[in-house]
């Protein structure tokens, strides 16, 4: 198969679940760190102590009893990840999340666990955390030892909220990807939730953004950083970028993971030479790209930090309002198209520091954030949908990013970071138990 044919196969996977306008879906993924009462991370691998593997099994059993079927996975450092089913509305998405969160609280009570809603491990460095016993992740761990200064921290010590959107056509997909990529710096600031780093306040360092910027430049950061700067030919450029990226791991015939010295396109080509190239290998290839916006069979937006408890739907509502309203999407596209390369480089650089007074492209970051939050609320055409974003937006506009407001609460408390996190969970648990009552 020629390179052009391999590109066509990749595009076919990306276009494999096109939907009508009336049937568009949205999904989200949310991660959590889990601790013992002694504020040690529960082990990722099965053993004599309650592990993330045990947590996953308990949650899956409770989810089944309650009639929901999200996908639960274990991240390399033991983070538990919830991935929703695709839903046609924010209401349905919120309903599933409410049941899952109730189950998570119940297991935490049964096993005497502490759940964190931060997007970054607040105390323990990555070299003190055992990685999951999984070959794919061990291959990644080894690779990231050579590609950036914070790759291990990304794998073991970060937690995100990801938004999954489908699309009606590849042209539609290009618009959604372009706007999402342009908005990433503001997403990183609006949803910043990394108040602590290695046992101390993080200050104005936007730590999860800093960590991702220093993980693996060949496969992370923004599409813009890889020369994908407009909607023109966006998918063609994305596919070319994927095929030219170094292979991180391979999927073998027996389902195990292996290695390949060379680019992803060369690996796929070698499979074709043996007449064994299938869509599942393309999907494996697409999962090796960690840009803030990436394509699988849907568009995945990866920029938001894991939001504080009670605000998990805010990132989904934000993108629903911006990207699903044709009028709002066109307004935001028009703004993004006016930014120069210099503007976008500056925005991406400034996202690593929480200082909303900086001015780019004619106004401050604070003004841009307010404008995009306003657009998102405007785009949520059903007034009841606004409830998933309005409380978060009001909090942001009043006290700024959660990274800063949580640090302010911590400074007043006089507690250690560990005790602050533990007491915070006890307070949140009561609030969440009431909120998630069936």
C-alpha positions, -999 to +999 in steps of 0.1 A: +000+000+000+014+034-009+017+063+016-014+079+000-034+048+006-022+046+042-033+082+046-067+073+032-070+044+057-062+068+086-088+093+073-113+065+070-109+057+107-112+093+117-144+095+096-158+061+107-185+075+130-199+105+112-234+115+125-263+136+114-267+170+130-296+157+150-276+127+164-244+144+175-231+132+209-208+144+236-188+125+262-163+132+289-134+116+308-125+125+343-096+112+364-091+111+402-062+104+426-071+081+455-054+079+489-055+059+521-063+077+554-026+081+559-025+101+526-006+075+507-017+069+471-034+035+469-012+010+449-020+007+412-012-030+410-031-058+428-016-070+460-024-074+497-037-038+501-067-023+484-056-012+449-069+008+420-076-026+404-099-034+433-115+000+431-122-004+394-139-038+401-160-024+429-171+005+408-179-016+378-201-038+400-220-008+415-223+008+381-239-023+366-263-025+395-274+011+388-277+006+351-249+027+338-220+015+317-191+040+315-157+027+307-133+027+337-096+025+331-065+027+353-039+053+344-002+045+348+001+059+384-031+045+397-054+073+387-090+060+382-104+073+349-142+075+342-151+077+305-187+083+298-208+067+271-216+092+243-247+112+251-270+134+231-274+160+258-256+175+288-285+163+310-279+127+301-242+131+306-248+147+340-272+120+350-246+092+343-218+112+361-241+117+391-246+080+395-209+072+390-198+098+415-223+085+441-208+050+436-173+064+440-182+081+473-198+048+485-167+028+478-145+055+494-167+052+525-166+014+525-128+013+521-119+044+541-104+062+512-097+099+504-105+112+469-087+142+455-102+166+429-068+182+420-053+178+385-018+172+400-005+150+427+002+176+455+030+159+474+046+127+461+073+130+433+069+105+404+100+085+413+082+075+445+052+061+426+051+025+412+039+024+376+012+000+365+024-034+354+015-030+318+040-032+289+025-003+269+029+021+298+064+008+306+074+014+270+060+050+273+078+055+306+111+045+291+106+067+260+096+098+281+129+094+301+146+106+269+121+131+254+114+156+281+119+166+317+084+159+330+072+129+310+071+107+341+052+133+360+026+135+332+020+097+334+020+092+371+010+126+387-015+144+365-053+141+361-074+157+334-109+162+321-113+153+284-141+161+261-151+138+232-172+152+203-183+136+171-189+155+139-211+155+108-183+157+082-146+160+079-150+197+071-170+200+103-142+181+121-115+205+109-135+235+122-139+220+156-103+210+158-090+244+147-111+264+172-104+240+201-066+242+194-067+280+192-086+282+225-062+258+244-042+285+262-074+300+276-087+265+286-055+259+304-060+291+324-097+290+330-097+254+342-063+256+360-066+233+391-030+225+402-027+244+435+002+223+449+034+208+436+057+185+456+044+195+490+042+233+485+019+259+469+025+261+431+021+299+431+013+311+397+029+282+379+003+264+358+018+231+366-001+206+344+005+229+314+042+231+322+044+193+326+027+187+292+049+213+275+079+192+287+068+157+281+075+148+244+076+177+219+072+153+190+037+141+200+023+167+225+014+204+228-009+221+203-016+213+167-002+247+160+032+236+173+032+210+146+025+234+117-013+228+117-023+265+118-056+268+100-086+248+088-071+246+053-060+210+048-061+205+086-069+168+084-044+161+057-017+178+077-028+160+109-026+126+092+009+134+078+020+146+112+008+113+128+026+092+102+059+111+107+058+108+145+082+083+161+065+050+171+059+048+208+046+012+209+031-013+185+001-036+188+011-072+180-011-098+164-017-115+198-029-082+214+004-076+232+025-045+228+059-043+212+084-018+198+094-004+164+123+017+155+110+043+131+080+065+123+044+054+128+039+056+090+068+031+085+053+008+111+019+008+094+037+003+060+055-027+074+022-042+084+008-036+049+039-052+034+029-084+053-008-079+043-018-075+079-027-038+081-062-034+097-081-005+113-072-016+148-035-008+141-045+027+128-064+033+160-033+022+180-013+047+160-038+076+167-036+068+204+002+076+203-005+113+196-010+134+228-017+168+213-041+190+233-066+183+205-064+150+186-085+128+164-094+092+170-128+082+156-140+114+173-124+147+183-108+145+217-101+178+236-075+172+263-066+206+276-088+211+308-074+202+342-096+179+363-121+205+377-130+207+414-158+185+426-192+198+415-178+214+384-170+183+363-195+192+336-181+227+331-156+218+304-181+198+285-206+227+288-180+252+276-172+233+245-209+224+239-217+261+239-187+271+217-187+243+192-223+231+188-238+265+182-232+275+146-235+312+153-211+310+183-187+288+164-184+312+135-179+342+159-150+324+176-135+312+143-135+347+131-115+359+161-091+330+160-084+335+123-072+370+130-045+359+154-010+360+140+016+332+145+033+355+170+000+359+189-005+322+191+031+315+202+028+341+229-006+327+241+008+292+243+038+305+263+018+326+286-005+296+295+022+282+317+018+311+341-014+322+358-012+359+351-044+372+335-031+407+333-009+400+303-020+415+270-021+396+237-038+405+204-053+437+218-066+428+252-057+411+284-059+374+290-086+381+316-107+399+290-103+370+265-113+345+291-144+365+300-153+368+264-150+331+256-170+321+287-196+346+276-197+330+241-200+295+256-229+306+278-245+323+248-241+291+228-259+270+253-293+276+237-313+258+263-313+280+293-313+250+317-280+239+301-263+270+314-264+256+350-235+233+340-213+262+333-226+293+351-215+285+387-180+277+375-179+309+353-191+330+382-165+315+405-138+321+380-148+357+374-150+364+411-119+347+425-099+336+394-086+302+386-091+275+412-053+270+414-051+304+431-083+305+452-075+270+467-040+282+475-055+312+493-077+289+514-047+268+522-026+297+534-055+307+558-058+272+571-023+268+586-024+231+578+000+208+560-009+200+524-018+165+534-041+176+561-057+202+540-064+177+513-078+152+538-101+178+555-111+191+521-124+156+511-144+153+544-161+187+536-167+178+500-180+143+508-210+157+527-217+182+499-214+155+472-234+129+491-263+154+492-258+164+456-258+129+443-288+115+461-310+095+437 
